[in-house]
C-alpha cells in the first residue's frame, strides 16, 4: 500500500489495514476454508478498514473518489467487455428485457456514473456535522454529531451501477462496504470492485473498505445477512422476492428499500400538454426502474384523458384498463382488461394500469390500498387539490406536476443513492450520504457530577 499522510488522519493506536493474500482470497489466517469462516474473516477486515476510514478527512476521501472516477473512464473498454459477457449470459438464460436493461452499461451510462462520483466528491462531508447542540444551565456542553455507521452491507441484483454508487457513498460517509451484486452481473462487478480497491490503495486508504462476497454465491449472502456484530446495517436493493428474503432472514439491522408501485393521479384541472409530457417521461424514459409510473388514475372529467391515453399508446405503452377507462379510450387505441393483479403489480416494462375515478378521494383510497410507499404524483392546475394530495398521501415521495422519474438521489442533489427507503425510519426516500451515518452525543463538562 502507498504511504499514508498521517496529517490527514489521526492514526494513534491504529495500524493501517494492509492488502495481501488474505484480503485477496478471503481466507482467514487460521486456514479454515469454510465459507462461513471466510465471510466472517472478510467482514472482520471490513471492520478494521471502517475504523481507519472513519478518521480520514474530506480531502483524502474526495481524492479517492476522483481517482475511482478517472480509473473508470480509463478502463471503460474493460468494463464494457465484462458487461457484454453478463448481458449475453442473461439473454441465454432467458432474463427479462427489463432486467437486461438494468444490467446493461453503455458509454453514456458510464459517463453518468463517473459524473456521480465527481458530484459526490463535491458534496459536503456529513461526518462530524452537528445535528444539534446546546449548553445546559449547569454548564454541560452538548453536541449530537453525525458519525459513520461502520460496516454497511448491500445485497442487490443485476445492477452494476449500484456497485459504484454504494461504494462511493460509503467511502464519502466514512463507512466500509461489503457488496453482494449477484451472479447476473458477476463479471462487471468483479472489474468494478478491482478498480475501486486499486484506487483506494493508490490513495493510501485500505482496499478492504470495499469488498465483495459474490464469489461465495447465495451461501455467502445468507451468512452476510446473519453477521450480527460484524455488519452494522444491511441494505437490500432489488425486486420483491430479494427484499423479502433479506427482511425475513436477516439478523443484522436492515434498511428496507421498497419496490415501486408508483401512481400518477390526473386531476380534472390537469393541463393537456403538461399531462402528456409528464406521463410519457414517467412511463417511457426508462421503464425498467423503480420510479417509473405503473398506475394512472384519471378523474372522470379530466379533459386531458384522451390525449394522454393516445400519446401513451402511440409510444408503445400497453394499457391495462378498468371498464370506465375502456370507455375513455380514443379511436384506434386498445387496452387489455385490468384486474386486481394489475393494481398491485410493478411491471418495470412498457405496461401501465389505468383506472378512472369519480373524485380525488377515490384516487387517494386506491393509492392507499395498493401503494408500496415509494412515489405518488398529481398533475393538476388546482392549488387546493395539490395541497390536499400532499397531505393525504403517505409515501416516501409526493410529487406535484413533475415526472416520478425525479425520485432519484442524483436528481435530488444527493450525488447518488444507496436505494430508496420506504420505511419510516431515520432514512426515508432516496438514501444519500447523511442516511449512511448515525449520530453520537458528545457531552463535555468541567468536573460535573449529578446530584
C-alpha positions, 0 to 999 in steps of 0.5 A: 500500500502507498504511504499514508499522510498521517496529517490527514488522519489521526492514526494513534493506536491504529495500524493501517489495514494492509492488502495481501493474500488474505484480503485477496482470497478471503481466507482467514489466517487460521486456514479454515476454508469454510465459507462461513469462516471466510465471510466472517474473516472478510467482514472482520477486515471490513471492520478494521478498514471502517475504523481507519476510514472513519478518521480520514478527512474530506480531502483524502476521501474526495481524492479517492473518489476522483481517482475511482472516477478517472480509473473508470473512464480509463478502463471503460473498454474493460468494463464494457467487455465484462458487461457484454459477457453478463448481458449475453449470459442473461439473454441465454438464460432467458432474463427479462428485457427489463432486467437486461436493461438494468444490467446493461452499461453503455458509454453514456451510462458510464459517463453518468456514473463517473459524473456521480462520483465527481458530484459526490466528491463535491458534496459536503462531508456529513461526518462530524456535522452537528445535528444539534447542540446546546449548553445546559444551565449547569454548564454541560456542553452538548453536541449530537454529531453525525458519525459513520455507521461502520460496516454497511452491507448491500445485497442487490441484483443485476445492477452494476451501477449500484456497485459504484454508487454504494461504494462511493457513498460509503467511502464519502460517509466514512463507512466500509462496504461489503457488496453482494451484486449477484451472479447476473452481473458477476463479471462487471462487478468483479472489474468494478470492485478491482478498480475501486480497491486499486484506487483506494490503495493508490490513495493510501486508504485500505482496499478492504473498505470495499469488498465483495462476497459474490464469489461465495454465491447465495451461501455467502449472502445468507451468512452476510445477512446473519453477521450480527456484530460484524455488519452494522446495517444491511441494505437490500436493493432489488425486486420483491422476492430479494427484499423479502428474503433479506427482511425475513432472514436477516439478523443484522439491522436492515434498511428496507428499500421498497419496490415501486408501485408508483401512481400518477393521479390526473386531476380534472384541472390537469393541463393537456400538454403538461399531462402528456409530457409528464406521463410519457417521461414517467412511463417511457424514459426508462421503464425498467426502474423503480420510479417509473409510473405503473398506475394512472388514475384519471378523474372522470372529467379530466379533459386531458384523458384522451390525449394522454391515453393516445400519446401513451399508446402511440409510444408503445405503452400497453394499457391495462384498463378498468371498464370506465377507462375502456370507455375513455379510450380514443379511436384506434387505441386498445387496452387489455382488461385490468384486474386486481393483479394489475393494481398491485403489480410493478411491471418495470416494462412498457405496461401501465394500469389505468383506472378512472375515478369519480373524485380525488378521494377515490384516487387517494383510497386506491393509492392507499390500498395498493401503494408500496410507499415509494412515489405518488404524483398529481398533475393538476392546475388546482392549488387546493387539490395539490395541497390536499394530495400532499397531505393525504398521501403517505409515501416516501415521495409526493410529487406535484406536476413533475415526472416520478422519474425525479425520485432519484438521489442524483436528481435530488442533489444527493450525488447518488443513492444507496436505494430508496427507503420506504420505511419510516425510519431515520432514512426515508426516500432516496438514501444519500450520504447523511442516511449512511451515518448515525449520530453520537452525543458528545457531552463535555463538562468541567468536573460535573457530577449529578446530584 
